[in-house]
Amino acid sequence: METSPAVQEPGLESFSIWSTSVVLGVSDPSRMSEARAILDQVLDDVEQAASRFRPGTEIETINAAAGSGPVAISPTMVDLLSHALWAAGITKGACDPTVADSLVALGYDRDIDDIEPGADVERVEKAPGIAGIVLDSGAATVSIPAGTHLDLGATAKARAADLAAERIAGELGVGVLVDIGGDLRVAGPTPPNSWRIGVTASARSATNAVEEVVQITSGGVASSSSVVRTWSAGGERHHHIIDPATGRSAESPFSLVTVAAPTCVEANAYSTAAMVWGDDALFELPQRSLVARIVRHDGTVERLGGWPEPQENA
């Protein structure tokens, strides 16, 4: 009797960073330690460049130099800023990296787990926008106008997922999945049974109940939510997705938006923008041929661009 060789299941490893969960999958479990080393290096590089909450980071230096001319930056920061500016452009400013002052004014001036409830809210103004930012990629410098301060939270995590997945696949020749707090990217050869990913209401913990399971063979998937990363200040509840036009947390009709795109940065840019656009997202996302799943606050689910119905017994 002939038997078929057993299908090797991908190796998976989970851990926490930046107050969120991370999942690393590799098609060849024997390469996990090498893949983890690459991922850890990417995460450290991105944190050193873009964290508002770690002393001595590049973004702290850039923000302190607002209005005083160009600042020399690392290749990692050049990459992160170029993608942040690109995301602002493709979303018509809905995914804006100049919302730092709004976040601080609303009380998000430290790691989300360290925010003390009941803080006062300072004066909130609309985001200045990216028009005055000058990024010189060749010279590796950036200038930002006086009164402009950057927060790359809407794109840096997603870009980290892209960078790590691309490097692991390229250097190790394996299929890889990197999920950083709901910003997910796969690259390299697809495992025999594809990558099966669960959509949950929150990505801050790996133990959240899975609402749906979908299969992905390439590209990125990102989720944005108005019901996680929340805090109380000034007698109101706030969340981290800022409407640049008001400087306040977006008053979105959606609790969760999940978008699939060729890269995680693109998926995240549009999932963030959809929260800001509100019902206009039902037009804007299909116009860009994007696949999306949108959950309203009453639990109603809307599927755009061919997002699949839930699998039975998934």
Secondary structure, 3 states (H helix, E strand, C coil): CCCCCCCCCCEEEEEEECCEEEEEEECCHHHHHHHHHHHHHHHHHHHHHHCCCCCCCHHHHHHHCCCCCCEECCHHHHHHHHHHHHHHHHCCCCCCCCCHHHHHHCCCCCCHHHCCCCECCCCCCCCCCCCCCEEECCCCEEECCCCCCCCCCCCHHHHHHHHHHHHHHHHHCCCEEEEECCEEEEECCCCCCCEEEEEECCCCCCCCCEEEEEEECCEEEEEEECCCCEEEECCEEEECCEECCCCEECCCCEEEEEEEECCHHHHHHHHHHHHHHHHHHHHHHHHCCCEEEEEECCCCEEEECCCCCCCCCC
